[in-house]
Amino acid sequence: MNPMITADRGLSLALEQDGHAGEPVCMAVSRLGSVRAASGMFTVWVQLRGRAWIESKEGKFRMRAGDWIALDRDSRPTVQADRNGLCIGVGLDGAGLQALAELTDSVLYPGRSQLRRGDLRTALHLWRSAARSGDAAGARPMLLHLAAMQDEFAQQEQRCPGRSRSRRRQVFGRMQRARLYLEGNSDRVVRVAELAQLTNFSSWYVSKTFQSLYEESPQALSARLRLERAADLLRDTSMMIGEVAAASGFDNCCSFARAFRARFGMSASHYRERAALSPDSAKSRGMPRKAAAFTQS
């Protein structure tokens, strides 16, 4: 088993393939540290505490406590933790993904979602056990847990077009990549042609399959994500309304105002006022501070 890779207290690391084919690589990023994953490594990241930022081929993502994200083998993400952040990750090469498929009869897909508090503790426990084990067998419980995290994806996979299971898996993996791309580029309007290039499907096929799979067109999801980004900026920053509109991909304040009111039922300024009066429920999620001792005993 590869040793645990830790980037703590501002340390920046760039990983490269080291020849341990099939062995999971356990990584941790904390307290302003950063890690860039190796090329050809499928990575799964779980945010335990604080926040982190991920920049990859699919775009830019903000991670909050309880979030997890899985990124494809050519994504090569850079993960940067904030001052109080703790993010753990697992990297798998092609041989490791094949071993997981044989072990669980499932595959890992690109995508993101959230874990409950109890599941976060389980993820940390299994990650630590895998990092300390002396062989690949010690990572088996962690790999099973990663597969279980994507149970909802396995159900969606069955709805994908394709006569064979391998074809459905291929289509779903590419659609998940397209969805991640929309989420990672919520600061601008994303064209279907970009998704077609990313997935190597035609624009028509992407639009039709995406709508069927997610019950929302790529254009509708892009618009919704941009408005949700605007809501986050209104809640978490002191940016002016016009700046928020521009940072969310809107050409002018008028179109932003109409779209925001249609989505949230109130003006942007009213939304900010209400948000300022509400407690930050996000602080109640995630691991306790003692999780900082993840490298100890």
C-alpha positions in Angstrom: 0.0 0.0 0.0 1.3 3.5 -0.8 2.0 5.7 2.2 -0.5 8.4 3.1 0.1 11.7 1.3 -0.5 14.7 3.5 -0.4 18.4 2.6 -0.8 20.4 5.8 0.0 23.9 6.9 0.5 25.5 3.5 2.4 22.6 2.0 1.8 22.1 -1.8 2.4 18.7 -3.4 2.1 17.5 -7.0 1.7 13.7 -7.3 3.0 11.6 -10.1 2.5 7.9 -11.0 4.9 5.9 -8.8 4.6 2.4 -10.3 2.4 0.9 -7.6 -0.2 -0.3 -10.1 -3.7 -1.1 -8.6 -2.9 0.3 -5.1 -5.1 3.0 -3.8 -3.4 6.3 -2.8 -4.7 7.9 0.4 -4.4 11.7 0.5 -5.2 14.4 3.0 -5.3 18.2 2.5 -5.6 20.5 5.5 -4.9 24.0 6.8 -4.0 25.8 3.6 -2.3 22.8 2.1 -2.8 21.7 -1.5 -2.4 18.6 -3.6 -2.5 18.1 -7.3 -3.5 14.5 -8.2 -1.4 12.4 -10.6 -2.4 12.1 -14.3 -4.4 8.9 -14.9 -5.7 8.8 -11.3 -9.5 8.7 -10.6 -10.0 10.5 -7.3 -12.7 10.7 -4.7 -12.6 13.6 -2.2 -14.6 13.9 1.1 -14.7 17.2 3.0 -14.7 16.5 6.7 -14.3 20.0 8.1 -14.2 23.6 6.9 -14.0 24.2 3.2 -11.8 23.4 0.2 -11.6 24.5 -3.4 -11.0 22.1 -6.3 -9.9 23.1 -9.7 -10.0 20.4 -12.4 -10.7 19.9 -16.1 -14.4 20.0 -15.3 -14.2 23.4 -13.6 -14.0 24.9 -10.2 -15.8 23.5 -7.1 -16.3 24.6 -3.5 -16.4 21.9 -1.0 -18.2 22.2 2.3 -18.3 19.8 5.3 -20.2 16.7 4.2 -19.6 17.1 0.5 -17.9 14.5 -1.7 -16.8 14.6 -5.3 -15.4 12.0 -7.7 -13.3 13.1 -10.7 -12.3 11.2 -13.8 -8.8 10.0 -14.6 -7.8 12.9 -16.9 -9.2 15.6 -14.5 -6.0 15.9 -12.5 -7.6 18.1 -9.8 -5.8 20.5 -7.5 -7.4 20.5 -4.0 -6.8 23.5 -1.7 -8.0 23.5 1.9 -9.0 26.7 3.7 -7.5 27.8 7.1 -9.6 25.3 9.0 -10.3 22.8 6.3 -9.7 19.0 6.2 -10.3 17.1 3.0 -9.4 13.4 2.5 -9.1 11.7 -0.8 -8.5 8.4 -2.5 -6.8 7.9 -5.9 -7.2 4.9 -8.1 -5.4 4.1 -11.4 -6.8 1.9 -14.1 -5.8 -1.3 -12.4 -7.3 -0.1 -9.2 -10.6 0.7 -10.9 -10.6 -2.8 -12.4 -10.0 -4.4 -9.1 -12.9 -2.4 -7.6 -15.2 -3.6 -10.4 -14.2 -7.2 -9.7 -14.7 -6.7 -6.0 -18.0 -5.0 -6.0 -19.4 -5.6 -9.5 -19.8 -1.9 -9.8 -17.8 1.1 -11.2 -17.0 4.6 -9.9 -18.5 7.5 -11.8 -17.7 11.2 -11.8 -20.1 13.2 -9.7 -20.8 14.8 -6.4 -23.2 14.6 -3.5 -23.3 14.7 0.3 -22.8 12.4 3.2 -24.6 12.4 6.6 -22.5 13.0 9.7 -22.4 9.3 10.7 -21.3 8.4 7.1 -18.5 11.0 7.4 -17.2 9.3 10.5 -17.3 5.9 8.7 -15.4 7.4 5.7 -12.7 8.8 8.0 -12.3 5.5 9.9 -12.0 3.4 6.7 -9.7 5.9 5.1 -7.3 5.8 8.1 -7.4 2.0 8.2 -6.6 1.9 4.5 -3.8 4.4 4.8 -2.1 2.3 7.6 -2.5 -1.1 6.1 0.5 -2.8 4.6 -1.2 -4.3 1.5 -4.0 -3.7 -0.9 -6.4 -6.0 0.9 -6.5 -3.5 3.8 -8.2 -1.0 1.5 -11.1 -3.4 0.6 -13.6 -1.9 3.2 -12.8 1.6 2.0 -13.4 0.6 -1.6 -16.7 -1.0 -0.7 -17.7 2.2 1.1 -16.8 4.3 -2.0 -19.0 2.1 -4.1 -21.8 2.3 -1.6 -21.6 6.1 -1.7 -22.6 5.9 -5.4 -25.7 3.7 -5.0 -27.9 6.4 -6.4 -25.8 6.5 -9.5 -26.1 2.8 -10.1 -29.9 3.3 -10.2 -29.6 6.1 -12.7 -27.2 4.0 -14.8 -30.0 1.5 -15.5 -32.0 4.2 -17.3 -29.2 5.0 -19.8 -29.6 4.0 -23.4 -27.6 1.0 -24.6 -28.1 -2.7 -25.3 -25.3 -3.8 -23.0 -24.4 -3.0 -19.5 -21.0 -1.8 -20.5 -22.6 0.6 -23.0 -25.0 2.0 -20.4 -22.1 2.5 -18.0 -20.1 4.3 -20.7 -23.0 6.6 -21.5 -23.8 7.3 -17.9 -20.1 8.1 -17.1 -20.0 10.6 -19.9 -23.3 12.2 -18.8 -22.0 12.5 -15.3 -18.9 14.2 -16.7 -21.2 16.7 -18.5 -23.2 17.4 -15.4 -20.0 18.0 -13.4 -18.8 20.4 -16.1 -22.0 22.4 -15.8 -21.6 22.5 -12.0 -18.0 23.5 -12.3 -18.7 26.4 -14.7 -21.7 28.0 -12.9 -20.1 31.4 -13.4 -21.0 31.5 -17.1 -23.4 30.2 -19.8 -22.3 26.7 -21.0 -23.1 25.7 -24.5 -24.3 22.2 -25.4 -21.5 22.1 -28.0 -19.0 22.2 -25.1 -20.7 19.2 -23.5 -20.6 17.4 -26.9 -16.9 17.9 -27.2 -16.3 16.8 -23.6 -18.4 13.6 -24.0 -17.5 12.8 -27.6 -21.3 12.6 -28.4 -23.2 14.8 -30.8 -25.0 17.8 -29.4 -28.4 16.2 -30.2 -27.5 13.0 -28.4 -26.2 14.9 -25.3 -29.4 17.0 -25.1 -31.7 14.1 -25.6 -29.9 11.7 -23.2 -29.3 14.4 -20.5 -33.0 15.4 -20.5 -34.1 11.8 -20.3 -31.6 10.9 -17.5 -31.9 14.0 -15.2 -35.4 15.2 -16.2 -33.8 18.6 -16.9 -32.2 20.0 -20.0 -28.5 21.1 -19.9 -29.6 24.7 -20.5 -32.1 24.6 -17.7 -29.6 23.1 -15.3 -27.0 25.7 -16.3 -29.4 28.5 -15.6 -30.4 27.0 -12.2 -26.8 26.5 -11.1 -26.0 30.1 -12.0 -28.8 31.3 -9.9 -27.8 29.1 -7.0 -24.3 30.4 -7.3 -25.7 34.0 -7.2 -27.6 33.1 -4.0 -24.4 31.8 -2.4 -22.6 35.0 -3.3 -25.4 37.1 -1.9 -25.3 35.1 1.3 -21.6 34.7 1.8 -20.0 37.8 0.3 -20.4 41.6 0.4 -20.3 41.8 -3.4 -22.7 44.4 -5.0 -25.8 43.1 -6.8 -24.3 44.0 -10.2 -21.1 42.2 -9.3 -23.0 39.1 -8.3 -24.9 39.2 -11.6 -21.7 39.4 -13.6 -20.0 36.6 -11.5 -23.0 34.4 -12.3 -22.9 34.8 -16.0 -25.6 37.4 -16.5 -25.1 40.1 -19.1 -27.0 42.8 -17.2 -28.8 43.4 -13.9 -32.2 43.5 -15.4 -32.1 39.9 -16.8 -30.5 38.8 -13.5 -33.2 40.5 -11.4 -36.0 38.8 -13.4 -34.4 35.4 -13.3 -33.6 35.6 -9.6 -37.1 36.7 -8.6 -38.6 33.9 -10.8 -36.4 31.3 -9.1 -36.5 32.5 -5.4 -39.7 34.5 -5.3 -38.0 37.7 -4.0 -35.5 40.2 -5.1 -31.7 39.7 -4.7 -31.5 42.5 -2.1 -34.4 41.0 -0.1 -32.8 37.6 -0.3 -29.5 39.0 1.2 -31.4 40.7 4.0 -33.2 37.5 5.0 -30.0 35.5 4.7 -28.3 37.8 7.1 -30.9 37.2 9.7 -30.7 33.4 9.4 -28.3 31.2 11.4 -25.7 29.4 9.3 -26.9 25.8 9.5 -23.9 24.7 7.5 -21.8 25.1 10.6 -23.6 22.3 12.3 -22.5 19.8 9.7 -19.3 17.8 9.4 -16.7 16.3 11.7 -15.8 17.7 15.1 -12.5 19.6 15.5 -10.8 16.5 16.9 -10.7 15.1 13.4 -7.6 17.2 12.9 -5.8 14.3 14.6 -6.4 12.1 11.6 -2.6 11.3 11.3 -2.2 10.3 14.9 -2.7 6.9 16.6 
